[in-house]
Each structure stands twice: as C-alpha cells, then as structure tokens.
Amino acid sequence: MDRKADIGLIGLAVMGQNLVLNMNDNGYTVAVHNRTTAKMEDFLAGPAKGTSVVGAETLEGLVGMLESPRRVMLMVKAGPVVDSYIEQLIPLLDKGDIVIDGGNSHYPDTERRVKELEKHGLLFIGTGVSGGEEGARTGPSIMPGGASQAWPAVKPIFQAIAARASDGTPCCDWVGDGGAGHYVKMVHNAIEYGDMQLIAEAYQIMHELLGMSHTEMADVFGAWNQGRLESYLIEITSDILRTVDEDGSPLLENILDAAGQKGTGKWTVVDAANLGIPVTLIAEAVFARSLSALKEERVKAAEILGEPKNSSAVLGSGDRDAMLADLEAAVFAAKITSYAQGFMLIREAARENNWTIDFGAVAGMWRGGCIIRSAFLGDITEAYDKNPELQNLLLAPVFATATRDSVPAWRRAVTRAIGAGVPVPALGAALSFFDGYRTQRLPANMLQAQRDYFGAHTYERTDKPRGEYYHTNWTGSGGAVSAGTYNA
C-alpha cells in the first residue's frame, strides 16, 4: 500500500464491518484483521471491494500497516477475548500507541485495562458504541472514556463517523477517565431496557385491556411518534405492529414471549444496589425479562392459579380514547422518571470513581444514532446546560411540570391496568418512585425502629441533629449496648 492506514480494526462481525465501511466513507484508510482469515477475505472481496480497506493476516502485519501513533480498535466479544488480544498487541506496539475497545465491556474491566496499558506506555480507550448494525454503518452514538491523552488522536475519526444531532453536533464526545465511557454506555443500555418495557406494557394494555387490533395499535404508536414521545423505539414499534407473517397474521403474535438479555441491564442494577441508588424502573424492566424467560413455568402457573384476565375489562371507543390519552401521559412521565434514575446513577458513579462527566453532553451523545435516541433528549441537554449542578432531572422546571401534570392520567392508567390484571411493573414502579421521591415523610421510621428493636442498630431522631444516633431498650432486658451504625 502507498500510504499507511489511519486506524486498524480487529473483529469483522456485523458491527466491525459496518464501522470499517463508515470510516472508509469518511476518508480514512482502515487496516483490518480477523481471527478467521477467510472471513476477512470474504469481507475484502465483498462489502469492502473497491474501497481503501486493506487486510492483514497477522497482528504483526496489522500493526506494521498503521500510521504512528498507532490506533487499534477491538470489536470482539467482551471479556477474556479482549484481554487476549491486548496481551498479543502489547509487545507489538510502541509508547504512545492507542488500543480501543469498542465492545460492551464491563466498566471495571476498562478501569483495569487503562492502568495495565499505562504501565507499558500505551493508552487505552473503552468506548460504548450504540446504534446497532444500521447505526454502525451510517452513524452511531459513540461514548469514549479511558486515557484522556488518547482523545485528540481518535477524536477526528470518531466524530466523523458518529451520528449528528438535529443541530449538526456529533453524537460523540469525551465522557471521562477510566471506565466512564463504558459506564455511560451501560446505563444507556439499562435505560433502553426501561423504554422497551414501557412500550411493551403499553402494547399489552392496548391489546388486552382495550381490545385493539394491530393496525389500530400501529396507528396510535405512529401518532405518538409525532408528539412528545417521538423516538426510534416508538417508531419501530409501529412498524412491528404492521408486519404480518406469511399467512397474513400479525407476526408479533407468533413470536415467543421469552425475552433475552446480554448483561448490561443486570450490571446496572447490581451497581445501583452497591451505590444505593434506587433505579426501580430499570430493575423492574430487567426482572420483567427474567420473568418472561420462565415461559414453561408461567404456562403451568396459569393452569393452576388462573390467568389474571378480566374479560369485562375491554372498553368501548369513548373510554378507549380517554384511556389512550392517559396511557400516553403515563408512558411519558415514566420515561422521564427512568432517565432521572439513570442520571442519578451516573452522578453517583462519577462521584465514587472521581470522574468528571458533563451530563448535558451525555444526553447530547444520545440524541442521534443510538437506540434510545429521541426528541426528548434535547430537553435533558438543555436542562443540564442551564444548571450543570442539577441534582435530579425531576427537579428541572420542564420535567417537574410535565410529571406533575401527568400524575392523574398516570395513576388512572396504572390503576385500570392493575384492576384488569394486566401486569405493569415498569409503569407502576416509576409511579411509586415518583410518589416516594416527593414524599417528605416515608415509613422508614418504622424500619429503623424494627432494626433497633431486634438488632440494636440505632436510629436518628427528628428533634435532634442529623448524625446523632440513639438506641432504645425496647424490651427492658436488652440493656444499653447498641450495634455500630453503618450503611452497606
């Protein structure tokens, strides 16, 4: 080749191939390598034919093709495979060279890899890439973090291939040090779980409680996509509902109701529990998938316990219109709550890990290319631009007004669903969180009294300063000894 490649990419599955073609379209020469050489050759002779993409049968060959400082991007399965490639690359690279992990790695692995490569004089970036196959090809949302010294060397490439928001801003910016990029991608995926579950619950309410046809439901989601719920997931839901199987029946009803998951939602819930952040809607979305996976057990339970279906619950057209209006408001308010919980978690993780994260920029990166892209994210960016120290999205005037105004409709929608036996774990959890968040006095005083009664765990008093702890000898025989006070 006449000139050296701008970047190397390892791993030619769908995402890897499409990112390579995207980079080529934007004027960058890419050198590629794949563990299975035949797959690389098929790519070069097929989708990459006629491009400036070049192949390397070995890692040594790949590294030798790259301009200095070398930039090597891994698009391989998260976990040990990433570590294996890093181990093989370290002796081939020079000081200042950059390794980029573009997979869905767990953020502690990225933290560890940044430190390990630093010992060898190398720079490591862990970046979330969202948008699926189409996004990778035409413009994904990219969330890089890691060694900040590496950002200037990858910024032109990443921002060139990223999606653009409506104002032309690239949906890619530096997130923060260490594992910050992969952490934000993890939370992005968890919010995606929440959005998808809210839509699934709305579909079930329309289908079973309102007795709507698939065409009618598609029309509703299509209308919602023209308003404040405009988003990629609402858009594709309308498309899904219009799709028919070979026999002309709705394809959706022939898909088994057992959902899969790849781990990012679970990681988010575990990390939220460790940090003490109540991401209740996201947790319910994760557990809803777990419950769905118990398909055979649920079929048996329906036979023994009876299905919670109220056939008299199907509403007439007048009531249906009112219910749909309530449902739209409920989904919107719950969506706000979900994002509020997600940003609560990112804020606490940033504090815990000493990351400096621009929350408005994070929302900006999600405005295009990614799965959760929506018009609503512009309001989040604006809220943080107006108040970078905003404690919670629910406290921003635009979202405070929207959620307060939605409460009556939100409550009606959840109540009607529960009354008819239609499970709404995400809509219900979001409403309970919202009510709890704005309640000055929760029944946790009873919890503290119980903890002190059986375990002498102490409590604080309403008539004393915070931080002072007291113990009551509830039984008269426990004495004055108390346990140490701590929060796990």
ZIZIZI-V250670 format. One record per helix or strand of 3 or more residues. SS is the DSSP state (H for helix, E for strand). FROM is the first residue (numbers start at 0). TO is the last residue. Records with the same first field share a line. If there is no record, write none. Layout:
SS=FROM-TO  FROM-TO
//
This chain:
E=6-9  29-32  70-73  97-100  122-129  139-145  171-176
H=13-24  36-44  58-63  79-89  106-118  131-137  147-160  179-208  213-223  231-241  250-253  263-274  279-291  294-304  310-312  316-352  358-364  375-385  392-394  396-418  424-436  443-454
//
